Amino acid sequence: MRTPVTIIGAGLGGLTLARVLHLHAVPVTVYEAEPSPSARAQGGLLDIHDYNGQLAVEAAGLMDEFRAIVVEGRQATRVLDRDGTVVMEVPDDGTGGRPEVQRGDLRQLLLDSLPAGTVRWGHKVTGVRALGAGRHEVTFADGGTVVTGLLVGADGAWSRVRPLLSGATPEYTGKTVVETYLFDADTRHPAAAKAVGGGMLLAPSPGREIFAHREKGDTLHAYVGLSKPRDWFAAIDASDPATALARVAQEFAGWAPELTALITESDVPPVLRPLYALPTGHRWDRVPGVTLLGDAAHLAAPNGEGANLALLDGAELGKALSAHPEDVDRALREYEEAMFARAAEVEEDVMPGLDSPENTAHGLVALFEKSQEGAQAAE
């Protein structure tokens, strides 16, 4: 394939695409707004699934390196009721298909697999315009521009590339997640550490929930979900972390103290992340010379599949372009149809919404048991 590929965004999907293209000797450049790989924290643990995310890692030729960054034991899962009762516990016996890795480690693995200079840091996109015949011009904040015959938007929820294909914009889902971290948990936060156990904790309830991971280095990373309008969170004084955390904890009055400790004992100021999603079934008509992957294409509320879909999007797009080097439009068409179907399948197979009366510990266990029965019947 002689057409150089221009990727906007050095997240997991964009980097996987770049890696697969590199393996097939396709020229590729990635432009990233962040000034360096270490410009910001890269998030917490990701469970990489054997039916999508790991397929992408295989296509990238990085399975051995991937296995080396897996955090052992973190597939253990426990579901707790709001009073702290353990309703379900699944140990990590090493046979699960969803090993956990730190997002930052996975991103660095992908970066290290690319030739020096593939990623151009500090290139924030301010505009993109079509030039005709499948060519596009990208403008950066520093005034620089690049013209490309094949543009891929891997630039997330607020993609600058998406408007070339679709008028859809993300909308607030009605849910915001408050992130907290508890360090040296076993010694400094023993009650919370005991509640979380060795892997992941889920404590769902209509309108509010607490999820937490035990990450590397004896760190607990909690995601506290609340169904509230944006204005409710705007009224919280983020400059006073203790008061902000106490305000969030008030919404969990009556919950077990070892669970609310994941809020009130945070060792860092809370990080508020309002959740947005693109319309269900988002798709577009084929436009020459441009496509999207990951959240830029199918942003959804967190469902455990987002990072995995982005990885697989990148791998599948890279494979399609490599398979049809003389017919880029055919490659993009085949990739998009398969990607639309993948995203739609995930949208149909989701957990109960935060406000659902079924969003309880027992409801989650019932859903898990039903999915297990379905998997066994399929075998």
Phi, psi and omega per residue, in radians:
M1 nan 2.198 -3.047
R2 -1.694 -0.288 -3.108
T3 -1.328 2.010 3.084
P4 -1.099 2.510 -3.124
V5 -1.820 2.308 3.093
T6 -1.921 2.086 -3.136
I7 -1.914 2.289 3.059
I8 -1.789 1.962 3.109
G9 1.967 2.092 -3.139
A10 -1.799 0.839 2.981
G11 -1.528 -2.939 -3.056
L12 -1.094 -0.749 -3.112
G13 -1.166 -0.819 -3.136
G14 -1.095 -0.698 -3.132
L15 -1.239 -0.624 3.076
T16 -1.119 -0.753 3.065
L17 -1.017 -0.819 -3.135
A18 -1.051 -0.706 -3.132
R19 -1.139 -0.810 -3.131
V20 -1.125 -0.703 3.090
L21 -1.106 -0.722 3.119
H22 -1.045 -0.725 3.134
L23 -1.082 -0.475 -3.139
H24 -1.776 0.306 3.064
A25 1.025 0.573 3.060
V26 -1.639 2.201 3.136
P27 -1.130 2.313 -3.056
V28 -2.585 2.505 3.044
T29 -2.326 2.372 3.115
V30 -1.933 2.248 3.093
Y31 -1.904 2.207 -3.057
E32 -2.223 2.361 -3.114
A33 -1.197 -0.611 -3.104
E34 -1.127 2.543 -3.074
P35 -1.274 -0.353 -3.107
S36 -2.827 2.895 3.117
P37 -1.076 -0.443 -3.080
S38 -1.800 0.321 -3.056
A39 -1.119 -0.519 3.116
R40 -2.637 2.814 3.091
A41 -1.121 2.567 -3.013
Q42 -1.808 0.283 3.082
G43 1.610 -3.016 -2.979
G44 -1.768 -2.534 -3.097
L45 -1.320 2.525 3.041
L46 -2.159 2.312 2.999
D47 -1.597 2.051 -3.066
I48 -1.719 2.025 -2.923
H49 -1.475 2.559 -3.108
D50 -1.251 -0.264 -3.101
Y51 -1.731 -0.071 3.044
N52 -2.552 -1.135 -3.074
G53 -1.040 -0.744 -3.130
Q54 -1.221 -0.481 3.053
L55 -1.102 -0.636 3.099
A56 -1.190 -0.718 3.115
V57 -1.083 -0.699 3.092
E58 -1.089 -0.790 3.139
A59 -1.069 -0.521 3.118
A60 -1.436 -0.073 3.125
G61 1.192 0.625 -3.006
L62 -2.232 0.430 -3.069
M63 -1.124 -0.713 3.133
D64 -1.094 -0.776 3.120
E65 -1.135 -0.637 3.110
F66 -1.103 -0.818 -3.129
R67 -1.045 -0.531 -3.104
A68 -1.240 -0.339 -3.121
I69 -1.821 0.016 3.109
V70 -1.121 2.349 3.084
V71 -1.569 1.848 -3.017
E72 -1.121 2.518 3.058
G73 1.482 -0.119 -3.008
R74 -1.483 0.010 3.019
Q75 -1.399 -0.102 3.056
A76 -1.049 2.393 -3.073
T77 -2.364 2.388 3.024
R78 -2.347 2.472 3.093
V79 -1.933 2.200 -3.108
L80 -2.038 2.514 2.968
D81 -1.357 2.919 -3.076
R82 -1.116 -0.346 3.103
D83 -1.543 0.075 3.105
G84 1.623 -0.061 3.120
T85 -1.182 2.286 3.089
V86 -1.390 1.961 -3.091
V87 -1.552 -0.550 3.110
M88 -2.624 2.499 3.075
E89 -2.466 2.205 3.127
V90 -2.102 1.984 -3.131
P91 -1.296 2.836 3.040
D92 -1.656 1.787 -3.116
D93 -1.724 0.166 3.094
G94 1.510 -0.011 -3.103
T95 -1.831 -0.040 -3.101
G96 -1.183 2.754 -3.114
G97 -1.775 0.315 -3.091
R98 -2.339 1.093 -3.136
P99 -1.060 2.574 -3.081
E100 -1.732 2.376 3.045
V101 -2.351 2.703 3.039
Q102 -1.308 2.319 -3.122
R103 -0.949 -0.747 -3.126
G104 -1.094 -0.656 3.113
D105 -1.157 -0.704 3.138
L106 -1.180 -0.715 3.109
R107 -1.103 -0.737 -3.133
Q108 -1.157 -0.627 3.087
L109 -1.019 -0.789 3.134
L110 -1.160 -0.730 3.111
L111 -1.064 -0.754 -3.116
D112 -1.156 -0.341 -3.109
S113 -1.488 -0.059 -3.094
L114 -1.825 2.602 3.076
P115 -1.075 2.576 3.101
A116 -0.969 2.397 3.111
G117 1.595 -0.114 3.113
T118 -1.109 -0.723 3.126
V119 -1.683 2.199 3.084
R120 -1.774 1.844 -3.077
W121 -1.399 2.762 3.082
G122 1.258 0.486 3.131
H123 -2.013 1.508 3.121
K124 -1.479 2.174 -3.119
V125 -1.376 2.278 3.087
T126 -1.953 -0.265 3.137
G127 -2.940 2.640 3.078
V128 -2.426 2.377 3.100
R129 -2.459 2.592 3.131
A130 -1.405 2.424 3.119
L131 -1.892 -0.121 -3.093
G132 1.712 2.749 3.114
A133 1.003 0.554 3.093
G134 1.385 0.112 -3.137
R135 -1.722 2.574 -3.125
H136 -2.420 2.599 3.070
E137 -1.922 2.263 3.111
V138 -1.905 2.277 3.116
T139 -1.934 2.394 -3.105
F140 -1.894 2.872 -3.059
A141 -1.068 -0.478 -3.127
D142 -1.464 0.079 3.122
G143 1.639 -0.189 3.129
G144 -1.264 2.770 3.112
T145 -2.394 2.809 3.014
V146 -2.506 2.432 3.078
V147 -1.893 2.337 -3.062
T148 -2.384 2.622 3.069
G149 -1.600 -0.157 3.106
L150 -2.614 1.919 -3.046
L151 -1.971 2.292 3.118
V152 -2.129 2.116 3.066
G153 -1.529 1.813 3.056
A154 -2.011 0.615 -2.932
D155 -1.839 0.486 2.878
G156 1.338 -2.861 -2.987
A157 -0.965 -0.736 -3.047
W158 -1.844 0.809 -3.069
S159 -0.915 2.318 3.028
R160 -1.420 -0.312 -3.121
V161 -1.507 -0.538 -3.054
R162 -0.895 -0.725 -3.103
P163 -1.021 -0.330 3.063
L164 -1.181 -0.372 -3.047
L165 -2.024 -0.532 -2.952
S166 -2.634 2.542 3.070
G167 -1.594 0.062 -3.101
A168 -1.225 2.496 3.062
T169 -2.279 2.583 3.138
P170 -1.112 2.533 3.089
E171 -2.134 2.592 3.141
Y172 -1.102 2.304 -3.093
T173 -1.416 -0.150 -3.059
G174 1.614 0.025 -3.099
K175 -2.208 2.424 3.030
T176 -2.193 2.455 3.093
V177 -1.842 2.308 3.068
V178 -1.815 2.071 -3.113
E179 -1.662 2.378 3.063
T180 -2.332 2.772 3.084
Y181 -2.301 2.371 3.033
L182 -2.121 2.044 -3.070
F183 -1.666 2.739 -3.119
D184 0.801 0.883 -2.914
A185 -1.092 -0.715 -3.062
D186 -1.105 -0.530 -3.124
T187 -1.717 -0.640 -3.045
R188 -1.683 -0.419 -3.109
H189 -2.376 1.044 -2.983
P190 -1.078 -0.648 -3.106
A191 -1.156 -0.802 3.114
A192 -1.137 -0.699 -3.138
A193 -1.098 -0.720 3.127
K194 -1.142 -0.652 3.137
A195 -1.153 -0.723 -3.104
V196 -1.245 -0.661 -3.100
G197 1.365 -2.652 -3.031
G198 -1.587 -0.119 -3.074
G199 -2.401 -1.847 -3.070
M200 -2.038 2.449 3.061
L201 -1.965 2.390 3.031
L202 -2.228 2.160 3.097
A203 -2.292 1.470 -3.075
P204 -1.551 2.711 3.091
S205 -2.855 2.551 -3.141
P206 -0.957 2.141 3.096
G207 1.516 -0.211 -3.109
R208 -2.801 2.569 -3.127
E209 -2.787 2.751 3.070
I210 -2.255 2.124 2.992
F211 -2.016 2.581 3.109
A212 -2.627 2.576 3.063
H213 -2.074 2.527 2.895
R214 -1.604 1.939 -3.107
E215 -1.631 -2.948 3.107
K216 -1.173 2.727 3.018
G217 1.204 0.540 3.068
D218 1.055 0.676 3.137
T219 -1.899 2.345 2.997
L220 -1.777 2.258 3.132
H221 -2.088 1.993 -3.056
A222 -1.895 2.568 3.074
Y223 -2.139 1.894 -3.060
V224 -1.786 1.912 -3.068
G225 -1.691 2.366 3.100
L226 -2.355 2.396 3.044
S227 -1.584 1.684 -3.082
K228 -2.563 2.658 3.055
P229 -1.211 2.784 -3.135
R230 -0.996 -0.606 -3.099
D231 -1.095 -0.575 -3.136
W232 -1.091 -0.766 3.140
F233 -1.279 -0.561 3.128
A234 -1.102 -0.453 -3.123
A235 -1.370 -0.180 3.125
I236 -1.395 2.291 -3.122
D237 -1.410 1.717 -3.093
A238 -1.211 -0.293 3.140
S239 -1.318 -0.186 3.114
D240 -2.110 1.462 -3.023
P241 -0.955 -0.736 -3.089
A242 -1.094 -0.769 3.120
T243 -1.169 -0.684 3.129
A244 -1.099 -0.775 3.132
L245 -1.143 -0.683 3.120
A246 -1.108 -0.656 -3.138
R247 -1.141 -0.737 3.097
V248 -1.135 -0.734 -3.117
A249 -1.101 -0.490 3.105
Q250 -1.007 -0.530 -3.139
E251 -1.243 -0.159 3.133
F252 -2.005 0.511 3.104
A253 -1.014 2.333 -3.123
G254 1.593 -0.150 3.086
W255 -1.354 2.783 3.135
A256 -1.030 2.409 -3.094
P257 -1.072 -0.517 3.121
E258 -1.210 -0.361 3.057
L259 -1.472 -0.804 3.140
T260 -1.191 -0.337 3.061
A261 -1.086 -0.475 3.088
L262 -1.130 -0.308 3.065
I263 -1.689 -1.019 -2.951
T264 -1.262 -0.409 -3.090
E265 -1.712 0.264 -3.127
S266 -0.970 2.383 3.129
D267 -1.551 0.005 3.100
V268 -2.339 2.747 3.041
P269 -1.029 2.534 -3.130
P270 -1.141 2.514 3.066
V271 -1.907 2.102 -3.116
L272 -1.639 2.187 -3.130
R273 -2.178 1.646 3.033
P274 -1.124 2.421 -3.056
L275 -1.753 2.292 -3.125
Y276 -2.098 2.808 3.101
A277 -2.603 2.602 2.990
L278 -1.401 2.818 3.131
P279 -0.983 2.517 3.089
T280 -1.009 2.353 3.142
G281 1.319 0.354 -3.124
H282 -0.972 2.249 3.076
R283 -2.723 3.084 -3.105
W284 -2.612 2.872 3.040
D285 -1.401 2.651 -3.109
R286 -1.063 2.216 3.074
V287 -2.105 2.193 -3.078
P288 -1.027 2.371 2.959
G289 1.408 0.176 -3.103
V290 -2.687 2.531 3.036
T291 -2.722 3.117 -3.099
L292 -2.285 2.800 3.000
L293 -2.561 2.861 3.093
G294 1.092 -2.541 -3.089
D295 -1.067 -0.478 3.089
A296 -1.065 -0.519 -3.098
A297 -1.670 -0.691 -2.983
H298 -2.551 0.883 3.094
L299 -0.966 2.256 3.113
A300 -2.430 2.841 3.036
A301 -1.051 2.591 -3.096
P302 -0.899 2.225 -3.124
N303 -2.448 0.220 3.141
G304 1.482 -0.054 -3.055
E305 -1.996 -0.218 -3.000
G306 -0.977 -0.929 -3.124
A307 -1.155 -0.665 3.129
N308 -1.116 -0.737 3.110
L309 -1.140 -0.689 3.124
A310 -1.093 -0.762 3.097
L311 -1.043 -0.823 -3.098
L312 -1.213 -0.653 3.045
D313 -0.955 -0.864 -3.111
G314 -1.049 -0.783 -3.122
A315 -1.159 -0.777 -3.099
E316 -1.187 -0.643 3.086
L317 -1.155 -0.749 3.104
G318 -1.062 -0.725 3.128
K319 -1.172 -0.698 -3.138
A320 -1.128 -0.768 3.134
L321 -1.132 -0.650 3.139
S322 -1.246 -0.532 -3.131
A323 -1.333 -0.427 -3.103
H324 -2.248 1.112 -3.039
P325 -1.112 -0.425 -3.122
E326 -1.726 0.024 -3.097
D327 -2.480 1.333 -3.083
V328 -1.057 -0.709 -3.093
D329 -1.100 -0.670 3.084
R330 -1.110 -0.744 3.128
A331 -1.048 -0.796 -3.126
L332 -1.155 -0.685 -3.137
R333 -1.115 -0.807 3.141
E334 -1.123 -0.729 3.117
Y335 -1.069 -0.842 -3.054
E336 -1.118 -0.731 -3.128
E337 -1.093 -0.729 3.105
A338 -1.193 -0.682 -3.135
M339 -1.160 -0.741 3.093
F340 -1.020 -0.743 -3.121
A341 -1.151 -0.718 3.113
R342 -1.058 -0.828 -3.106
A343 -1.111 -0.702 -3.136
A344 -1.146 -0.657 3.130
E345 -1.112 -0.692 3.110
V346 -1.165 -0.695 -3.133
E347 -1.088 -0.539 -3.133
E348 -1.379 -0.393 -3.037
D349 -1.976 1.251 -3.060
V350 -2.098 2.804 3.068
M351 -1.274 2.883 3.083
P352 -1.012 2.524 3.105
G353 -1.098 2.802 -3.083
L354 -0.988 -0.657 -3.093
D355 -1.508 -0.052 -3.101
S356 -1.169 2.447 3.065
P357 -1.120 -0.290 3.110
E358 -1.487 -0.054 3.141
N359 -1.436 1.234 3.130
T360 -2.325 2.958 3.112
A361 -1.042 -0.804 -3.121
H362 -1.216 -0.604 3.084
G363 -1.145 -0.669 3.120
L364 -1.176 -0.707 3.107
V365 -1.107 -0.736 3.123
A366 -1.081 -0.686 3.114
L367 -1.145 -0.719 3.125
F368 -1.097 -0.781 -3.127
E369 -1.139 -0.646 3.119
K370 -1.140 -0.726 3.141
S371 -1.173 -0.623 3.093
Q372 -1.129 -0.720 3.113
E373 -1.109 -0.703 3.128
G374 -1.133 -0.688 3.137
A375 -1.153 -0.702 3.136
Q376 -1.188 -0.647 3.115
A377 -1.155 -0.610 -3.140
A378 -1.193 -0.496 3.115
E379 -1.265 nan nan
